[in-house]
Amino acid sequence: MNLRTKLILSYLVFIAALVMLGGWSALRLRDMGGVSRGILSDNYDSVVAAQEMKESLERQDSAAVFALLGARERAVDQMREHRARFDANFQKAANNITEPGEIELIQMIRRDRDAYYQMFDAFLTSVNAAQGNASVPNPNPQTKNSAQSNEYFARLEPQFHKLRADCQQLLQINQRAMLAKSAAAASVAQLWFYRTLLIAGVLVAAGILLAFFVANRIVEPLRQLTATTVRIAGGDLNAKVEVTSHDEVGILAAEYNRMAERIRQLRRSDMGELVVAQQTTEAAIDSLYDPVLVTDADGRVTKLNPAKALLRSCRWRLMGRSEHFGCALRRCATTRIAS
C-alpha cells in the first residue's frame, strides 16, 4: 500500500466517523420526533375530545334551564346541536383508548350519557306538556313550576354532574399520561445526549490516535534514514535502514540499503583495494625527504612531493640572488631537515 493510499484511507476513516456521528444524531432526532408524535396522537386527541364533551354537556344543561324559562325552541335547538357534538367527541375518545382504565371509563361515560339523555328527554317532555296546557286554568301555577324545577334539581342536574365528572376523569387520565410521557421523553433525550457526547468523544480520541499512528508510520522511517546517513557519513558502512513498509518511504529505505551495500562491495572489491593502495603510495611519496617527481606518458607532472617543491623554491632563490648562495643553501637544508 503506497503512501497516497494510506493518507486517503486515513481521511476516509475521519469522514466515516463524522457520518456515523451524524447518522446517530439524525436517528435520535427522528426517534424524539416519533415520541412527540406519539404523545400527540395517543393523548392529545383524547384531551381535546374530553374538553369538548364537557363544554357540550354544559351547553345541554343550559338548554334545560332555557326550557324551564319557557324558551322551548331555543332549548331544543341547543340541545340537539350540542348532543351531536358530544356524541362526535365521545366517539373520538372511544376510538383512541391508550391508557390503563380508559376502557372502563369510556363504558361508564356511555352508560351515564344514555341515562342523562333519557332524563333530559323526559324533562323536556314534561316541560312541553306543562307549557302546552298553559291555556287551561290552574288554581296553583307555582306548584306546576315547582314540580318541574324539582325534577331538574333532583334528577337531571345530579346526572349532569356525574357525567361531567366522568369526562373530567377522562381528561385527567390523558393529561397525566401526557406529563408522564413528556418526562420520560425528556429523560430519554438527556440519555441520548450523553450517549452522543460519549460517541463523539470516542471518535475524536480514535481520530487523534489514528493521526499519531499514521504520522509516526510516515516520519519514523525518515528519522531512521537520516540517522543511518549520519552513520555512513561517519564511516560506518555497515549501518542499515530497517524497512517496515512497502510504500514510497519503504522503497526509498530499500534503495538506500542497496546503495550502502554497493558501497560496501566496492570497498571490498579490487578497485577498492587499488584505491587504498594508491592512497597508501601517495602518502609514502609525500613522506619522503628526497625530491620525487611523477609524470604521465606525455611528460606532464602528475605528482610532486613536498621535498621536490622545496628544492624548486631553493633553486629560484639561487637564481635570483647568487650573492647569498651559501645562506640559501643553508636555509634550504634547514628547511628540508625540518620538514
ABEGO torsion letter per residue (X at the ends): XBAAAAAAAAAAAAAAAAAAAAAAAAAAAAAAAAAAAAAAAAAAAAAAAAAAAAAAAAAAAAAAAAAAAGBAAAAAAAAAAAAAAAAAAAAAAAABBABBGAAAAAAAAAAAAAAAAAAAAAAAAAAAAAAAAAABBBABAAAAAAAAAAAAAAAAAAAAAAAAAAAAAAAAAAAAAAAAAAAAAAAAAAAAAAAAAAAAAAAAAAAAAAAAAAAAAAAAAAAAAAAAAAAAAAGBAABBBBBABABAAAAAAAAAAAAAAAAAAAAABAAAAAAAAAAAAAAAAAABABBBBBBBAAGBBABBBAAAAAAAAAAAAAAABAAAAAAAAAAAAAAAAAX
